[in-house]
Structures are given as structure tokens and as C-alpha cells.
Amino acid sequence: MAGYKSEAPVFVKMEDYKDILDILGLIKDRLDEAKRTLDDINELKNNEDSEIKMWNSTLDDIGRKIEDIDKTLFEPESTY
């Protein structure tokens, strides 16, 4: 009953109330644990993304150096 709000008091057995509080406590603990796990996953992802960017940059540098070597070896020398 989404959006239903009752003004009447709700009566719950004391032992059921304690059980409900225990269950809510467990749910909160699991939620906190899930949030911490997600934070850890995000940190790992960010580290991986940074590492991949560095690898791409390194490969680009190597590619440019190979092109320079290729030009030096296979282009005719200019005569002065």
C-alpha cells in the first residue's frame, strides 16, 4: 500500500517489536557492508582505469618512436 498513511496507532507484541528491531539492525549492517564493498569496487575500477590510460600512453609513445625509426631507416637522406 504505497503512499498509505494511517493515523491509527499500531499495536505490536513486544517480542515481535524486538525481533523487528533486530532484523532492521541486520539490514542496516548489510547495507553498510554493501556500500563499503561498492566503494572498494569503485576504487579498484578507478585504479584500473588509471593503469589502462598509462598503458595506452606508453603504447602511443612506443608507436611514435617506431615511426621515427622507420622514417630514419627507410627515407632517403637529403643531400646538401
Distance bins in CASP14 RR format, pairs under 12 A and 6 or more apart:
PFRMAT RR
TARGET T0000
AUTHOR 0000-0000-0000
RMODE 2
METHOD distances of the structure
MODEL  1
10 16 0 0 0 0 0 1 0 0 0 0 0
10 17 0 0 0 0 0 1 0 0 0 0 0
10 20 0 0 0 0 0 1 0 0 0 0 0
11 17 0 0 0 0 1 0 0 0 0 0 0
12 18 0 0 0 0 1 0 0 0 0 0 0
12 19 0 0 0 0 1 0 0 0 0 0 0
12 20 1 0 0 1 0 0 0 0 0 0 0
12 21 0 0 0 0 0 1 0 0 0 0 0
13 19 0 0 0 0 1 0 0 0 0 0 0
13 20 0 0 0 0 0 1 0 0 0 0 0
14 20 0 0 0 0 0 1 0 0 0 0 0
14 21 0 0 0 0 0 1 0 0 0 0 0
15 21 0 0 0 0 0 1 0 0 0 0 0
15 22 0 0 0 0 0 1 0 0 0 0 0
16 22 0 0 0 0 0 1 0 0 0 0 0
16 23 0 0 0 0 0 1 0 0 0 0 0
17 23 0 0 0 0 0 1 0 0 0 0 0
17 24 0 0 0 0 0 1 0 0 0 0 0
18 24 0 0 0 0 0 1 0 0 0 0 0
18 25 0 0 0 0 0 1 0 0 0 0 0
19 25 0 0 0 0 0 1 0 0 0 0 0
19 26 0 0 0 0 0 1 0 0 0 0 0
20 26 0 0 0 0 0 1 0 0 0 0 0
20 27 0 0 0 0 0 1 0 0 0 0 0
21 27 0 0 0 0 0 1 0 0 0 0 0
21 28 0 0 0 0 0 1 0 0 0 0 0
22 28 0 0 0 0 0 1 0 0 0 0 0
22 29 0 0 0 0 0 1 0 0 0 0 0
23 29 0 0 0 0 0 1 0 0 0 0 0
23 30 0 0 0 0 0 1 0 0 0 0 0
24 30 0 0 0 0 0 1 0 0 0 0 0
24 31 0 0 0 0 0 1 0 0 0 0 0
25 31 0 0 0 0 1 0 0 0 0 0 0
25 32 0 0 0 0 1 0 0 0 0 0 0
25 33 0 0 0 0 0 1 0 0 0 0 0
26 32 0 0 0 0 0 1 0 0 0 0 0
26 33 0 0 0 0 0 1 0 0 0 0 0
27 33 0 0 0 0 0 1 0 0 0 0 0
27 34 0 0 0 0 0 1 0 0 0 0 0
28 34 0 0 0 0 0 1 0 0 0 0 0
28 35 0 0 0 0 0 1 0 0 0 0 0
29 35 0 0 0 0 0 1 0 0 0 0 0
29 36 0 0 0 0 0 1 0 0 0 0 0
30 36 0 0 0 0 0 1 0 0 0 0 0
30 37 0 0 0 0 0 1 0 0 0 0 0
31 37 0 0 0 0 0 1 0 0 0 0 0
31 38 0 0 0 0 0 1 0 0 0 0 0
32 38 0 0 0 0 0 1 0 0 0 0 0
32 39 0 0 0 0 0 1 0 0 0 0 0
33 39 0 0 0 0 0 1 0 0 0 0 0
33 40 0 0 0 0 0 1 0 0 0 0 0
34 40 0 0 0 0 0 1 0 0 0 0 0
34 41 0 0 0 0 0 1 0 0 0 0 0
35 41 0 0 0 0 0 1 0 0 0 0 0
35 42 0 0 0 0 0 1 0 0 0 0 0
36 42 0 0 0 0 0 1 0 0 0 0 0
36 43 0 0 0 0 0 1 0 0 0 0 0
37 43 0 0 0 0 0 1 0 0 0 0 0
37 44 0 0 0 0 0 1 0 0 0 0 0
38 44 0 0 0 0 0 1 0 0 0 0 0
38 45 0 0 0 0 0 1 0 0 0 0 0
39 45 0 0 0 0 0 1 0 0 0 0 0
39 46 0 0 0 0 0 1 0 0 0 0 0
40 46 0 0 0 0 0 1 0 0 0 0 0
40 47 0 0 0 0 0 1 0 0 0 0 0
41 47 0 0 0 0 0 1 0 0 0 0 0
41 48 0 0 0 0 0 1 0 0 0 0 0
42 48 0 0 0 0 0 1 0 0 0 0 0
42 49 0 0 0 0 0 1 0 0 0 0 0
43 49 0 0 0 0 0 1 0 0 0 0 0
43 50 0 0 0 0 0 1 0 0 0 0 0
44 50 0 0 0 0 0 1 0 0 0 0 0
44 51 0 0 0 0 0 1 0 0 0 0 0
45 51 0 0 0 0 0 1 0 0 0 0 0
45 52 0 0 0 0 0 1 0 0 0 0 0
46 52 0 0 0 0 0 1 0 0 0 0 0
46 53 0 0 0 0 0 1 0 0 0 0 0
47 53 0 0 0 0 0 1 0 0 0 0 0
47 54 0 0 0 0 0 1 0 0 0 0 0
48 54 0 0 0 0 0 1 0 0 0 0 0
48 55 0 0 0 0 0 1 0 0 0 0 0
49 55 0 0 0 0 0 1 0 0 0 0 0
49 56 0 0 0 0 0 1 0 0 0 0 0
50 56 0 0 0 0 0 1 0 0 0 0 0
50 57 0 0 0 0 0 1 0 0 0 0 0
51 57 0 0 0 0 0 1 0 0 0 0 0
51 58 0 0 0 0 0 1 0 0 0 0 0
52 58 0 0 0 0 0 1 0 0 0 0 0
52 59 0 0 0 0 0 1 0 0 0 0 0
53 59 0 0 0 0 0 1 0 0 0 0 0
53 60 0 0 0 0 0 1 0 0 0 0 0
54 60 0 0 0 0 0 1 0 0 0 0 0
54 61 0 0 0 0 0 1 0 0 0 0 0
55 61 0 0 0 0 0 1 0 0 0 0 0
55 62 0 0 0 0 0 1 0 0 0 0 0
56 62 0 0 0 0 0 1 0 0 0 0 0
56 63 0 0 0 0 0 1 0 0 0 0 0
57 63 0 0 0 0 0 1 0 0 0 0 0
57 64 0 0 0 0 0 1 0 0 0 0 0
58 64 0 0 0 0 0 1 0 0 0 0 0
58 65 0 0 0 0 0 1 0 0 0 0 0
59 65 0 0 0 0 0 1 0 0 0 0 0
59 66 0 0 0 0 0 1 0 0 0 0 0
60 66 0 0 0 0 0 1 0 0 0 0 0
60 67 0 0 0 0 0 1 0 0 0 0 0
61 67 0 0 0 0 0 1 0 0 0 0 0
61 68 0 0 0 0 0 1 0 0 0 0 0
62 68 0 0 0 0 0 1 0 0 0 0 0
62 69 0 0 0 0 0 1 0 0 0 0 0
63 69 0 0 0 0 1 0 0 0 0 0 0
63 70 0 0 0 0 1 0 0 0 0 0 0
64 70 0 0 0 0 0 1 0 0 0 0 0
64 71 0 0 0 0 0 1 0 0 0 0 0
65 71 0 0 0 0 0 1 0 0 0 0 0
65 72 0 0 0 0 0 1 0 0 0 0 0
66 72 0 0 0 0 0 1 0 0 0 0 0
66 73 0 0 0 0 0 1 0 0 0 0 0
66 74 0 0 0 0 0 1 0 0 0 0 0
67 73 0 0 0 0 0 1 0 0 0 0 0
67 74 0 0 0 0 0 1 0 0 0 0 0
67 75 0 0 0 0 0 1 0 0 0 0 0
68 74 0 0 0 0 0 1 0 0 0 0 0
68 75 0 0 0 0 0 1 0 0 0 0 0
69 75 0 0 0 0 0 1 0 0 0 0 0
71 77 0 0 0 0 0 1 0 0 0 0 0
END
